[in-house]
Amino acid sequence: MKKFISRYGKMTLVALFGLCIFLFWYCGYPQALCYQEQNQLFLWSADYFWHDLSVAGGLADYISEFLVQFYYVPVLGAAILALLFVAFLSLTYQVIRSYTAKPLKWYGMLIALLPSILLLEVMGDIEVLLSFPIALTLALLSTWLMNLATRRWGARIAWADVLLIPVIFWLIGGGATWLYVFLRVASFLIQIKKGKLPSVSITYLLSILYLLAIQLICYSTLLVQYPLMSVMTGINYYRVPMQYPGQKWGYDKDLYALLKQNEQVRNGKWEDIINNAAIFLAQTPIDYIEIEDYIGLLKCNLVGYFACAKAALPYLRKVKGSIINIGSVTAHGQQGCAAYTSAKGGIHSLTKTLAIDEARYGVRVNEVKPGHINTEMFYENADRMTDRQAFIDFSDSLQWLGRGGEPEEVAHTILFLASDWASYITGAEIMVTGGYEFGEGPKPLSPFAPWPEGEIR
């Protein structure tokens, strides 16, 4: 077993790491791939190639722009990222190994794994471009090859660095070149300590000042339109100007949900959109609703609608399509549902405003307001009641038609509004309620609302 681990341990760890990266992007975060591909331009032409190469970091940027086009197929995008991370991990290991005379144990791969995990954390920020990990990987590759050359030819190879540093800076950008320089300085210091290089080689430390001088010269001549900090740390590593990879860490769960909805809209997963479009809090007085729960409800029941419309409208304007928001009759008020009804009221106002704003583009915006519908959510609420059937009977009695509606009846209304038969209807609210909202008579409090005994103080 020990022999097997010694022989195949590193290979197994690398393979497992690559598989984990692939599953993360393909199963856990495919919406980020969709977002990156949507916001990345690439032209297969010589002019476009030379245009990219006219800026420091242009080669890394060109490679990343080419690869991101494959993100349109999530399995390919995930595979590309898995291979890139495996290359980054393997080269990190090889660079560490080049500093030592003896081969590293299999657990040396675990040490090399730490930078890869940090890189994955940095890429949790969706504005970090693929050019950043590509530039770092190319920097590690250059470092490994030059470390091997140094061990073979000694201090003479330092002159190659004099020529190589400005080339690397222009091809992969400032930040990755700083990584290369510091790793090369470390290599020379280790060789000096071991007595394999003369101490005069300490002058190699001047390479730091040399790189800084190169960047300042480029900034003042060829890259005057870019901020100095961008020239030094990398111009095309981050989508937003004057910001840099590492300023935001981890994965934002709220942004995750918005990206998921954007991906669903782009790929026409309307069933998923509708299924994820509502969260209902059981009837609860405002005193017992936590602010965090209310914010979460608003994000799904109102912000989600806004984000979906924002993502879809550029396409809908081209084809003169329509938006159909699913509201609720409870937007007009319901006992103990302040959180839910306020969100549904926001959908009502959003529908009216969008209908006004988008009319000039021929986009119709309407709202369907269901009442009591026999959905899975309704029956889940019924299951929580002490008398399930009594709750269902009471709910049925609130409609003049004497029953709850079926999901298909709501779907038929949506199909009508989406069809050409409704081509002259916009800003409308269609009640699918069985008559719940009108009629005279007393309005008794629901005996099934979990209202606390006595007055709330």
Secondary structure, DSSP 8 states (H G I E B T S, - for coil): -HHHHHHHHHHHHHHHHHHHHHHIIIII-HHHHHHHHHT-----SHHHHHHHHTSTTHHHHHHHHHHHGGGGSHHHHHHHHHHHHHHHHHHHHHHHHHT-SS---TTHHHHHHHHHHHHHHHTTSTTB-THHHHHHHHHHHHHHHHHHHHHHHGGGGHHHHHHHHHHHHHHH-HHHHHHHHHHHHHHHHHHHHTTSS-GGGGGGGHHHHHHHHHHHHHHHHT-TTS-HHHHHH-SSSBSSTT--TTSS-S--HHHHHHHHHHHHHHTT-HHHHHHTS-----S--GGG--HHHHHHHHIIIIIHHHHHHHHHHHHHHHHT-EEEEE--GGGG--TT-HHHHHHHHHHHHHHHHHHHHHGGGT-EEEEEEE-SB--HHHHHHHHTSSSHHHHHHHHHHTSTTSS-B-HHHHHHHHHHHHSGGGTT--S-EEEESTTTT---S-----TTS---SS---
